[in-house]
Amino acid sequence: MTAHIRHYMPNDRSSVLQIINRAAQVYRGVIPDGCWHDPYMSPAELDAEIADGVLFSCYAVDGVVVGVMGSQTVRNVRLIRHAYVLPEWQGHGIGAALIAHICQVRDRPILVGTWRAAAWAIRFYERHGFARLADADIAPLLRCYWTISDRQVRSSILLSDPPLATNEVRRLIETGARPGPYV
């Protein structure tokens, strides 16, 4: 068995959609009504994410993609986006390998948002060095770096690597509101 991580290629589209939509089933009945939809990600949504700068890394086993994780540089931070592993491949270190791959470059803070009710996802990120941000810092950061509904803002949690204190969050938002490097 050979496994490796590689960049998303256009012929991965159907595999990536299948992975996201199968793995996201765990959120059904957990996240707020109105935030769940089937499919969880449509082909048009995937295309829009890629057009918006989300770079997907694919974990392939014997040439078959079984896990995917995206990252997106937004001004002075990097966001982890859309982290999913096929259910039958979960627990084999694939998510850990993908997050390590994405976090290799640490030139700016890395933020990840997930559903507040997704305790398993929160634990995953915490095991990999991410720290929860203060509740008061979540909404301002989500509104600065993501484009999501108010309902999703209220239902989400943010984690960061490195850990960020409130004064560091304020500085990020102040400098992130305009283009420029993280200083």
Secondary structure as GFF3:
##gff-version 3
##sequence-region A 1 183
A	DSSP	beta_strand	3	7	.	.	.	ID=ss1
A	DSSP	three_ten_helix	10	12	.	.	.	ID=ss2
A	DSSP	alpha_helix	13	23	.	.	.	ID=ss3
A	DSSP	three_ten_helix	24	27	.	.	.	ID=ss4
A	DSSP	alpha_helix	43	51	.	.	.	ID=ss5
A	DSSP	beta_strand	55	61	.	.	.	ID=ss6
A	DSSP	beta_strand	64	74	.	.	.	ID=ss7
A	DSSP	beta_strand	77	85	.	.	.	ID=ss8
A	DSSP	three_ten_helix	87	89	.	.	.	ID=ss9
A	DSSP	alpha_helix	94	102	.	.	.	ID=ss10
A	DSSP	beta_strand	110	115	.	.	.	ID=ss11
A	DSSP	alpha_helix	119	127	.	.	.	ID=ss12
A	DSSP	beta_strand	131	132	.	.	.	ID=ss13
A	DSSP	alpha_helix	135	145	.	.	.	ID=ss14
A	DSSP	alpha_helix	150	154	.	.	.	ID=ss15
A	DSSP	beta_strand	156	161	.	.	.	ID=ss16
A	DSSP	alpha_helix	166	176	.	.	.	ID=ss17
###
